[in-house]
């Protein structure tokens, strides 16, 4: 982020953003709330309701603040779900949708088949593998989204081990955000 920046915390900084204090190295003195979560990942009949309830807990708990909010999430929910609606109805803005309204922004999931190694699939027309968007960066004002991109899809992102593995089954999201 530029302006009042909050970088990923170093071990000695843990919790500073959650307490609304600027992190060491942040530009300016803007306070913000940084929240991250991994919502329920099961895919049974109860999962959508559980994820919606978890989203409501985020909204009524740590996101219930007058501070600017950045919320990163493996929500395990697409943008058409109740979970996504709970978050956006609370004033959280889907940063990918703001800056790339016509791109799918697929983030999940690397899958490989024993006889068919994964290919480098491209958004928005994947051949296999990355087939849905369930990972998000949400913001609540006064943030301006300057850029957002996915990472973790290039063959060079794989580990140096044999066999070469993806660092995660999801793509990562990187956003540049500005505060006035």
C-alpha positions, 0 to 999 in steps of 0.5 A: 500500500502507498500512503498510510502503508501496512506491510505484512507484519514481521514477527515482532510486529504481530497484531499491530494492524489489528490494534489499529497502530501503524506498523514499523516502516509504514509511510505516514501515521494512518491507522487501519485494521488488517484482518485475514481469515480462512473460512470453512473449507468443507463442501457439504450441505452445511458449508454455505451457511457456516461460511455466511455465519463466519463472514457475519462474525468478521463483520460484527467483530474485527471489521466493526470499527471506524478505522479503514479495513483491509480484509484478506480471505480464502473465503471458499465462496464465489462472488454469487454466494451469501458469504460474499454478500454478507461482506459487501453488504457491510461496506467491504469492497472486493478490490479485484472487482473494482479494478478488473470488473471484466476479468474473472480473477480465478484463484483456485485451485491447482489440481493435477491428474496422475497422467496429465501434468498441470498446464499453465492456465490463463485467466479468464479461460482456464483449460484445467486447474484454476477454475474459480475465484474464492480468495479476496482482498476486501477494503473499506474506505478510504482506500483506492485500489491502484492495482491487483494481480494474481501470483503463483501460476507461472511454472517458475513459481513451483518449488525447486524440489523433484517433483516440482510443487506449487507453493499452494493450491491457490493463487496469491493476490497482490494489491497496491492500495492507496490512502488519501 
